[in-house]
């Protein structure tokens, strides 16, 4: 699966290929075609949250 990731603050997001998770038990895997970026995501990208990089942006789906 692909993800836009913050690798370095204030630099363009990078599209990276990540391992697709395997559902377990009663879990299901849902294919998402698009997702938005919220103000909080921009705040993190601009350096307002120092929780470390790289990290994926968007909401858990």
C-alpha positions in Angstrom: 0.0 0.0 0.0 1.1 3.6 -0.5 1.3 6.3 2.1 2.2 10.0 2.1 4.8 10.3 4.9 6.4 13.2 6.7 10.1 12.3 6.5 11.5 15.8 7.2 9.6 18.8 8.6 8.6 21.5 6.1 9.7 19.4 3.2 7.4 17.8 0.6 5.6 14.7 1.7 7.1 11.5 0.3 5.0 8.7 -1.2 6.3 5.4 0.1 5.3 1.8 -0.4 4.4 0.2 2.9 3.6 -3.4 3.7 -0.1 -4.1 3.4 -1.4 -5.4 6.7 -2.9 -8.9 7.0 -6.3 -9.0 8.7 -6.5 -11.4 11.7 -9.5 -13.0 13.3 -12.7 -11.0 12.5 -10.8 -8.0 11.1 -11.3 -6.9 7.5 -9.0 -5.0 5.1 -10.7 -2.0 3.4 -9.2 -0.4 0.3 -9.2 3.4 0.5 -9.0 5.3 -2.7 -8.4 8.8 -1.2 -8.1 10.6 2.0 -7.9 14.3 3.1 -5.4 16.2 5.2 -6.6 18.2 8.1 -5.3 21.3 9.9 -3.7 19.0 12.6 -1.7 17.2 9.9 -0.4 20.5 8.6 0.5 21.6 12.1 2.6 18.4 12.6 4.2 18.8 9.2 5.2 22.4 10.0 7.0 21.3 13.2 4.3 21.8 15.8 4.5 18.3 17.1 7.9 16.7 17.7 6.8 13.1 18.0 9.3 12.0 15.4 9.5 11.2 11.7 8.6 9.5 9.5 4.9 9.4 10.2 1.8 8.9 8.0 -0.8 11.6 7.8 -4.5 11.3 7.6 -7.1 9.8 9.8 -7.3 6.1 10.9 -9.7 4.4 8.7 
